[in-house]
Each structure stands twice: as structure tokens, then as C-alpha cells.
Amino acid sequence: MKYRVTLLLMFMNIGICLAQHAGLKVHHLGANHTLIQVLEPQKYLLLPIEEAAPEATVNVLVNNQCDQTLNVRLAMNRVDYLVPFNLEEYKGKCVSFNIHTGNSRANVRDAMEDACWGEIVLSNTYHAENTEKFRPLYHHTPLWGWMNDPNGMFYKDGLYHLCYQYNPYGSMWGNLSWGHSTSKDLVNWKHEPVALVPDGLGLVFSGSCVVDKNNTAGFGKDAVVAIYTSAGASQIQSLAYSLDNGITFQTYEGNPIITSDKECRDPNMFWHEKSGKWILILAAALEKEMWIYSSPDLKNWTKESSFGKGYGAQEGVWECPDLMELPVRGTDKTKWVLICNINPGGPFGGSAAQYFVGDFDGKTFTCNSNPEVTKWMDYGKDHYATVSWSNAPENRHTVIAWMSNWQYANNVPTQQYRSANSLPRDLELFQGEDGECYLATTPASEIESLRAGAAMKYGSFSAGTRKVSKKLPIVNSGVCEIALELNARSAEMVYITLANAKGEETVMSYDLGKQVFSMDRTKSGLTEFSKDFPAVTVAPCPKGNKQALRLFIDRCSIEAFEGEGRFAMTNLVFPDEPYTTIAISTAKGTCKVNNLIVYPLNVNK
Ligand code: FRU
């Protein structure tokens, strides 16, 4: 019978049109082909997504011309969530969606059974209120959809702009665009319209923005100029500019502005005062090199040098570079730091950010350490694609990371959105005990403005092998900052345990004999979504019995900073219920805890 219906349809050469979609005409044309005409447009077409479904190719036709192509996991078996396609920009035009599902279907009747066709709908509203218990309260997240690298960050007229790798059409990697948020204080974020979307040259991968104060490019004084990777059949570098402070961008008709036969991406640029030129660093991903270019006008670039062959961690691809001049604490010297994100090959598997300290003469970066020296910016598993804000006030060098890891980023237990940024951090250099220069990473001081309500001051106390336990705040699922000083005295191992009543715990420890701080998230809560998630991460800590620590806890993350920023460690955790206690104990002997303070945190509503 099924066979006969298919044959009949083939002979009649017609599609099947369902009538139940208000304002839409849905034509099921073949086993892998559906056409949807929008007859009475509303603000959005809501697309039903199933994350386990394969990507369908959705060609958006405007007056029958293809305007853009999206890859969307249209639901087959069940609808996980809806994402909005914005129809407003096509007002007054005829819009249709030509969809190739790419599934191996036997016939059109089977294809019609897909769950998406029952729930695809026009709507004037889209509900973006948070539905996720793990959504961080004070870390930046997109309202919905996927986010990876922070990129194109700049400061202008009192606002910090944060763009990011964004998929508006599902919470897994794809359709890379630049999402955009702004903030006056780096901690309270406002969501802005998407800044850059894929075009004929490809997806919009990572890049950077500068404020062209002297109109070197000719787009206008103070134009915001973005250079990013267009990722199509190959990776080329493109330019776009904004004359309204980054709210809308115009792509440059002369794109691409840099090409290469190698896989190159993530251009990062800055104005180099001494040589009077723009400098751009490009990651030659598979060569494990950073290529340095210069330009008078942001459009014409000359390759000056390359850095990296044989230096530092070489296991994975090199991505997302940054180059900046930083002061060395306690001296009047400065040094140049080249940030190089690598994936895989991080110290605990997967993605991580390494850096090199050296000199830069306007053309060449020279590393001051031996090639075999590897320095890590952060000793956790969830700190990647770290780059800085350009044009930041008071010559500050503030960075932000993507708080995830390519090993499991697509599988973490959220659905409405996926991934958050780390806290913003200010960078300086300090001279280590071995004479090398290292990065000091301090949480941006603006974070202190999040302290809300009465601080919980636990003062000073001793702890031994039996845990001394103190309460964490209840409000806002216990999100807080914890500050403490430790005098380990006779104890060689000191444990700091965050736990909940379900027995889930994250255990941090100082092994002062070995001079290491570690964080064990193997029993931290949900871990089974990836074999690579359970982990113990380890950082070198300063010499001596006295240690100072700051911890920042949000709904799915812990960031640990040594008191003077001499190590940072960022790890995701997914406790089924918030942690309610912090406990201190030792393996043997006693330690003293001084000035344990817990600050409940909140954002401005
Ligand atoms: C780093 C990265 C970049 C690239 C982007 C694509 O996480 O792979 O190299 O530009 O993500 O989303």
C-alpha cells in the first residue's frame, strides 16, 4: 500500500501540502525536500530543533533568490527546543525556506512524520527567559544558542563590547556568526543584535576589532574595524567596519584582504605606536606558528615574520593569538606577551591557553625562554580562546576566555544555550622564583561590585584532620566569592572542600611539599556526559606555608586565583544541587585559616 502511494505521487509529480500551519504553506516535495512559503509573516519563524538529528540545509529564499543558508538540526523524533529565525529584515518581501533534510528517507510520507513539521510556527514572540538551572548568574552567556570564542572585543565611549562565536540556530557549533553584548562594567551585560553573519565567503570565524582613531582606513574617524576569518572552502581574512559603534557592520567590498594556501585564522590586531603601523597576528593553525603582519591602513598587509616553530606546546593546532606589552611588577620594565591558544594538547587534555614572554620590535617577536619552556595562562580545563580588549582605558590589558573545552563543549548538560565566558581578568607580569617572567592574572576589580548583602565573615580558625565546615549562601543558588588566607603550619596537605547534601563535592588541595594547588572535580556532580570531563587539575603555587586564595563560584563554574594572581584555575562543575558548605581539613597536622570571608554575589537587575 505504502509503495502504491509513493508510485502514485511520483507519477502525478506533485508534492503534499499540509494546511494546518497558520500563515505558512508547507510543501513536502520529496523524501529529503520540503519547501515552506511564508504567506502571512510574523516576527519570527520558530524552528524546532532536536540535537541528535543531522543538520538539514535550509536555504532562505527572498523573492526566490537565495539570501542565506543555515544548517539546522530540524527535529525528527522529538523537539528539544525552538530557535527563532528573524523575518523582520525581510518585511514586504516574499520569503520561503527551501529545505534539504539530507536524511536517507524511503519516501515523502516518512519525511512528513518528522517531529519538526508539527511544531514549526510563525510567531510575534520568542521566549528567551532562562530555563536552565546551570546558567551562570554573573558570567556572560548568550540568551540562546551556541557560543565559543570571545572575539572582536573593543572598548569605546564607556562601553566594553564583547563579540563571540555564535550559532543562533541551535546550541551546538555551527552557522558561525558574531554574537554581540555590551557592558559598562564588564560584569552586567546587555545583549545586542548579531553583529556579523556568514556571507558568500564563508562562516564568520574569530577575529578582532580596533577603533581607527586617525581614520587610517578611510571609513571615517573612530570607525570600528573588524578583521576576521571567512571560513568557506578555505580560510581567508576579511574586513568589516562599523560607523555606529559596532551595532551594525558593513563588509568591505575588497574582501578578502589576506589569503594564504595554509589554514590561517583568528587575526588579532593592534596599533603599534613605535613603528606607526597596525600589527596583525594570524594563527597558522597546522604549522603551529603565529604570522606577524603590518599595515598602514588596515586593508593592505605585509607579512613581516613568523614565530613558533618548535616553541612551547606543539601537540594541537595553534589558534586565537594575541600580542601585548605588559609591565613587570615591581620594576619599571615591560615585556611582550604572545598568547597562543592550542587545541588539543592542554596540560589536562583538550584546549588550553599557553603564552610566550619576550620582545617585539615592530616586526619580529623573540621569545626570552628556551623553546622547551611551556607557560600556561590558567591551569584548569575550561579556559580557552583567551584574548584581550582593544583600546581598553588606562592602558589596561583585560582578557576573557571561553569557559569550556572542545573535548566536551557540545555535550555539557544545558540545552537552551551552551557555554559561558570566564570572568574578565587583568594581566601583568611578575618575576618567578626561577627568574622567568610569568603572567599574573587578577579578576577585574569591577567584579567586586557584584558583592551583595552581608558578607559572611568566618574570621580565623584552626583545622585538623576533621573537617571544619562553614555555610555558603543560600540565595541565588549560593553564587559567591570566597577569600581566605592559609597558614599550613605543620600540615603538608590542606583540603578545601565544596559540597552539597547529596555528597557531591569539589575538592581543592594544597600540597606544599610539592608546591602545588589542585582541584578534583571527579565527584563534583554530573560528569558522565563525557569521559574527558572528570579530572584533577594541578597548578604550581608559590613557595611557603602562607597561601592566599580567591574562589569565584557560579552555577556551573569554579575559578580559583592565587592571592596575587600567580596562578589561575578555571573548571566547570555541574552539581545537581548547589554546594552549601566549604570545609577545611588536613591529611595530618593542623593548619590555620585566616580571614575566611564569603561574599554573596548578584548582578544588577
Ligand atoms: C577556536 C576556533 C577558532 C575559530 C573558531 C571557530 O576555538 O577553532 O580557531 O576561529 O573556533 O568557531
Residues whose N, C-alpha, C, O or C-beta is under 5 A from the ligand:
A	BS01	FRU	D149 Q165 L176 F205 S206 R265 D266 E319 C320 A385
